[in-house]
Amino acid sequence: MDKINQHFPGKARELLVSNGKELIAQIGLDIVRNIVLDVLCGKNLRDSTELLTRKRIATLNAAALVMMLRGSKKDKDFIEKLPDISASELKKRLQKADRWILEWNLGLTDKAYQNVLRDNPKNLDDYKSKFVGILREVVSESKKEYGNLAGQIKLGGDLIDIDWDTILQIMTSIGAQTLAIRGSEKSTYGKLYERLILGALLEILGFKLVEKNNISNPKKVFWLSSREEKRESDATLLFEAGKGVRFDIGFIGRGNPEISLDKVSRFEREITLGKTKWFMATIIVVDRIGQNSRIEALAKRIGGDIVQMSGAYWPFRVAGILRARTGYKSDLLRLKDKAFFNHLKKKISKIDFQKIINYPSVQPTRP
């Protein structure tokens, strides 16, 4: 580990490399169950996960501050050397956590590294020089505008000197860190909960989760994240001989849900399992649809249906589509108001979420 990252607290470092399964282990299955129930009842996933995200960000912000103070305690020129060392280390092959920390010291995220530096380490020195120049300029302007900044911060039993250079470097690093963690959380939670919500919904509707390559009776079953020749679907449901549904789910906002439609418009209308051909309907589940969106009209052209998760009874809507497309009658269609929500709560308490979390993805066949 380089002489910068060694100052980053080890316990907080674990939060940098947490994947979906590890995040579930940290927050617990009971909280996961409640979040999935909330979404099935029309609540916003972001509302449910925001406090979890905020805690992770605050914990890592504190760790970044500690790293800066520990480094400054050990080397009085630590802040001044930080951009040079970070740029130099980033030219090496690194683990993700080490890379992220070094990028933040230069005000970068992975996405910014790709876009600003075009993923080319040769551009680091030029960027670093400009970055340092900007910070020095702001330090000079801040001194003129606000006066000198000087003092000490006590960390544990140590007193560390601070000035404008130190404070602005800390703020720059923490700002980049916050952007990176928010982007990471959005992707991690989105992908994880898409699978959990879709798996839970289909089990509540009366279908059994199976592995695609191990189906003994292809009736009232579904599998997750299958990959066919043309493209991936988030779930595939088989009702009875010849009748099935492909599902695509995404927490895509009202601004661009057409992206989801473009993705599923290339689904094959039929699939072959064994000696049987199955006609496949398409159901697209999105967070919400904008007022002037064309997605519903476009979906009808490809024989698909759109469902908004922002509706309180959206699982009822999915049940209705299944009845219209396949003839399957779910128990949900008999329930209203309080009885509907009580049914969801009762059913979700019996779902094995660990099985959904550990469910294997079928990888594409390679030539």
C-alpha positions in Angstrom: 0.0 0.0 0.0 1.4 3.5 -0.9 2.3 6.0 1.7 -1.0 7.9 1.3 -3.5 5.1 1.5 -1.8 3.5 4.5 -3.3 6.4 6.6 -6.9 5.5 5.5 -8.6 3.7 8.4 -8.9 -0.1 7.7 -12.5 -0.5 8.9 -13.8 2.3 6.8 -11.8 0.9 3.9 -14.0 -2.2 3.9 -17.0 0.0 2.9 -15.2 0.9 -0.3 -15.3 -2.6 -1.7 -18.7 -3.7 -0.5 -20.8 -5.5 -3.2 -24.5 -6.1 -3.1 -24.3 -9.2 -1.0 -22.0 -7.6 1.5 -24.3 -4.6 1.8 -27.2 -6.9 2.5 -25.1 -8.6 5.2 -24.4 -5.2 6.8 -28.0 -3.9 6.9 -29.7 -7.3 7.6 -32.5 -9.2 5.8 -35.3 -7.7 7.9 -34.5 -4.2 6.6 -34.2 -5.6 3.1 -37.6 -7.3 3.4 -39.2 -4.0 4.6 -37.6 -2.0 1.8 -38.9 -4.4 -0.8 -42.4 -4.3 0.8 -42.3 -0.5 0.7 -41.5 -0.5 -3.0 -44.2 -3.0 -3.8 -46.6 -0.6 -2.0 -45.5 2.2 -4.3 -42.9 3.9 -2.2 -39.7 5.3 -3.7 -36.6 3.0 -3.3 -34.4 6.1 -2.9 -36.4 7.2 0.1 -35.8 3.8 1.7 -32.1 3.6 1.0 -31.1 7.2 1.4 -30.3 6.9 5.1 -28.2 3.9 4.5 -26.3 5.8 1.8 -25.9 8.8 4.0 -24.4 6.8 6.7 -21.9 5.2 4.4 -20.9 8.6 3.0 -20.5 10.2 6.4 -18.4 7.2 7.6 -16.1 7.5 4.6 -16.0 11.3 4.8 -14.7 10.9 8.4 -12.1 8.3 7.2 -10.8 10.7 4.5 -10.4 13.5 7.1 -8.5 11.1 9.4 -6.3 10.1 6.5 -5.4 13.7 5.8 -4.7 14.5 9.4 -2.6 11.4 10.1 -0.6 12.1 7.0 0.0 15.7 8.0 1.0 14.6 11.5 3.6 12.3 10.1 4.9 14.7 7.4 4.4 18.4 7.6 4.6 18.6 3.8 2.0 15.8 3.3 -0.7 18.1 1.8 1.7 19.7 -0.6 3.1 16.3 -1.8 -0.4 14.7 -2.0 -1.2 15.6 -5.7 2.2 14.5 -6.9 2.2 11.2 -5.1 -1.4 10.5 -6.0 -0.8 11.1 -9.7 2.3 9.0 -9.7 0.6 6.1 -7.9 -2.4 6.2 -10.2 -0.1 5.2 -13.1 0.3 1.8 -11.5 -2.0 -1.2 -11.5 -4.1 -0.9 -8.3 -7.0 -2.4 -6.4 -10.2 -0.5 -6.7 -10.2 0.9 -3.2 -6.6 2.2 -3.5 -7.4 3.7 -6.9 -10.5 5.5 -5.6 -8.7 7.1 -2.7 -5.9 8.4 -5.0 -8.4 9.7 -7.5 -10.3 11.7 -4.8 -7.1 13.4 -3.8 -7.1 14.9 -7.3 -10.7 15.8 -7.2 -11.6 12.9 -9.6 -14.0 10.0 -9.6 -13.8 6.9 -11.8 -16.2 8.5 -14.2 -14.3 11.8 -14.3 -11.0 9.8 -14.9 -12.7 8.2 -17.9 -14.1 11.4 -19.3 -11.5 14.1 -18.3 -8.4 12.0 -18.8 -9.9 9.6 -21.4 -8.6 6.7 -19.3 -5.1 7.6 -20.3 -2.5 7.7 -17.4 -0.3 9.9 -19.7 -2.7 12.7 -19.1 -2.3 12.6 -15.3 0.7 14.9 -15.1 -0.9 17.7 -17.1 -4.2 17.4 -15.2 -2.3 17.3 -11.9 -0.5 20.5 -12.7 -3.7 22.3 -13.6 -5.4 20.9 -10.5 -2.6 22.2 -8.2 -2.7 25.6 -10.0 -6.4 26.0 -9.4 -6.1 25.1 -5.7 -3.2 27.6 -5.3 -5.3 30.3 -7.0 -8.3 29.7 -4.7 -6.0 29.7 -1.6 -4.6 33.0 -2.7 -8.0 34.5 -3.4 -9.4 33.1 -0.1 -6.6 34.8 1.9 -7.3 38.1 0.2 -11.0 37.8 0.6 -11.3 36.3 4.1 -7.8 36.6 5.6 -5.3 34.0 6.8 -6.6 30.7 8.1 -4.5 29.1 10.8 -5.2 26.7 13.7 -4.9 23.2 15.0 -7.2 20.1 15.0 -6.8 17.6 17.8 -7.2 14.0 16.7 -6.9 11.6 19.6 -3.9 13.0 21.5 -2.3 14.6 18.5 -2.5 18.3 17.4 -2.3 18.9 13.7 -1.7 22.3 12.1 -4.3 23.4 9.5 -4.4 26.3 7.0 -6.2 27.1 3.7 -4.2 24.6 1.7 -5.1 21.8 4.1 -8.8 22.7 4.4 -9.3 23.1 0.6 -7.5 19.8 -0.1 -9.7 18.0 2.4 -12.9 19.5 1.0 -11.9 18.7 -2.6 -11.2 15.0 -1.7 -14.4 14.6 0.4 -16.4 16.3 -2.4 -15.1 13.8 -5.0 -15.5 10.9 -2.6 -19.2 11.8 -2.0 -19.9 11.9 -5.7 -18.2 8.6 -6.2 -20.0 6.8 -3.3 -23.4 8.2 -4.5 -22.8 6.9 -8.0 -21.6 3.5 -6.7 -24.6 3.2 -4.3 -27.1 4.1 -7.0 -25.7 1.3 -9.2 -25.3 -1.2 -6.4 -28.7 -0.7 -4.8 -30.5 -0.4 -8.1 -29.2 -3.7 -9.5 -29.6 -5.5 -6.2 -33.1 -4.4 -5.5 -34.3 -4.8 -9.1 -33.7 -8.5 -8.6 -35.1 -8.7 -5.1 -38.3 -6.8 -6.0 -38.9 -8.7 -9.2 -38.2 -12.1 -7.5 -40.5 -11.2 -4.6 -43.3 -10.0 -6.9 -43.3 -13.1 -9.0 -43.3 -15.4 -5.9 -46.2 -13.4 -4.4 -48.1 -13.8 -7.7 -47.8 -17.5 -7.3 -44.7 -18.5 -9.3 -41.7 -20.6 -8.2 -38.1 -19.5 -8.7 -36.1 -22.2 -10.5 -32.8 -22.4 -12.4 -33.3 -22.3 -16.1 -31.0 -25.2 -16.8 -32.8 -27.4 -14.2 -36.5 -27.2 -14.9 -38.4 -30.4 -14.3 -41.9 -29.0 -14.8 -42.1 -25.8 -16.9 -45.4 -24.6 -15.3 -45.9 -21.6 -13.0 -42.1 -21.1 -12.7 -39.7 -18.2 -13.4 -35.9 -17.6 -13.5 -33.9 -14.4 -13.1 -31.4 -12.6 -15.3 -31.4 -15.1 -18.2 -29.4 -14.3 -21.3 -30.6 -15.4 -24.7 -29.0 -14.9 -28.1 -30.5 -11.5 -28.7 -30.3 -9.9 -25.3 -30.8 -10.1 -21.6 -34.1 -10.1 -19.7 -34.4 -9.5 -16.0 -36.8 -12.4 -15.5 -38.6 -15.0 -17.6 -41.9 -16.5 -16.4 -43.5 -19.7 -17.8 -47.3 -20.1 -17.0 -48.3 -23.1 -19.0 -47.3 -24.8 -22.3 -46.6 -22.2 -24.9 -47.4 -19.1 -22.7 -44.7 -17.0 -20.9 -43.7 -13.4 -20.1 -40.4 -11.6 -20.1 -39.8 -8.9 -17.6 -37.5 -5.9 -17.6 -37.3 -3.7 -14.5 -35.4 -0.5 -14.0 -35.4 2.4 -11.6 -35.4 4.8 -14.6 -36.9 8.2 -13.8 -39.5 10.1 -15.8 -36.8 11.8 -17.9 -35.7 8.8 -20.0 -37.8 5.7 -19.5 -37.6 5.2 -23.3 -34.2 3.7 -22.7 -35.9 0.7 -21.0 -38.2 0.3 -24.0 -35.4 0.4 -26.4 -33.7 -2.4 -24.5 -36.6 -4.8 -24.4 -37.9 -4.0 -28.0 -35.3 -6.4 -29.2 -36.6 -9.3 -27.2 -37.5 -12.4 -29.2 -41.3 -13.0 -29.3 -40.7 -16.7 -29.0 -38.3 -19.0 -27.2 -37.7 -22.7 -27.5 -37.3 -24.9 -24.4 -36.9 -28.6 -25.2 -39.3 -29.3 -28.0 -41.8 -26.6 -27.0 -42.1 -23.1 -28.4 -43.3 -20.5 -26.0 -45.0 -17.2 -27.0 -43.5 -14.5 -24.8 -45.3 -11.3 -23.8 -43.3 -8.4 -22.4 -43.8 -6.4 -19.2 -41.6 -3.4 -18.5 -41.5 -2.1 -14.9 -40.2 1.4 -14.4 -40.1 3.8 -11.5 -42.4 6.3 -13.1 -43.4 7.7 -16.5 -43.2 11.4 -17.4 -46.3 13.3 -18.4 -45.4 13.6 -22.1 -43.6 10.3 -22.4 -44.3 8.2 -25.5 -43.3 5.0 -23.8 -46.8 3.6 -23.3 -47.8 4.1 -26.9 -44.5 2.7 -28.2 -44.8 -0.3 -25.9 -48.2 -1.2 -27.4 -46.5 -1.3 -30.9 -44.2 -4.1 -29.7 -46.9 -5.9 -27.8 -45.6 -4.9 -24.5 -47.1 -3.4 -21.3 -45.6 -0.7 -19.0 -46.1 -0.6 -15.3 -45.1 2.2 -12.9 -43.7 1.3 -9.5 -44.9 4.7 -8.2 -48.5 3.5 -8.2 -49.7 2.1 -4.8 -51.3 -0.9 -6.5 -48.8 -1.7 -9.2 -48.5 -5.4 -8.3 -52.3 -5.6 -8.9 -51.6 -4.0 -12.4 -49.0 -6.7 -13.1 -51.5 -9.4 -12.1 -54.1 -7.9 -14.4 -51.7 -7.9 -17.4 -50.8 -11.5 -16.7 -54.4 -12.5 -16.8 -55.0 -10.6 -20.0 -51.8 -12.0 -21.7 -51.7 -15.5 -20.4 -55.1 -16.3 -18.7 -53.4 -16.7 -15.3 -55.6 -15.5 -12.4 -53.6 -14.4 -9.3 -55.1 -14.2 -5.8 -54.2 -10.5 -5.8 -57.0 -9.8 -8.3 -59.6 -10.6 -5.6 -58.2 -8.1 -3.0 -58.6 -4.4 -2.4 -57.3 -1.7 -0.1 -56.2 -3.0 3.3 -56.7 -6.6 2.4 -54.4 -6.1 -0.6 -51.6 -4.7 1.5 -52.0 -7.3 4.3 -51.7 -10.0 1.7 -48.5 -8.5 0.4 -47.1 -8.2 3.9 -48.1 -11.8 4.8 -46.6 -13.2 1.6 -43.4 -11.3 1.7 -42.7 -12.6 5.3 -42.4 -16.1 3.8 -40.1 -15.3 0.9 -36.5 -16.6 1.1 -34.6 -13.5 0.1 -31.3 -15.2 0.7 -32.2 -17.6 -2.1 -32.9 -14.7 -4.5 -29.6 -13.0 -3.4 -27.6 -16.1 -4.1 -29.5 -17.1 -7.2 -27.0 -17.9 -10.0 -27.0 -15.8 -13.2 -27.0 -17.8 -16.5 -23.9 -16.6 -18.4 -24.1 -16.2 -22.2 -22.9 -19.0 -24.3 -19.5 -18.2 -25.9 -18.6 -19.5 -29.3 
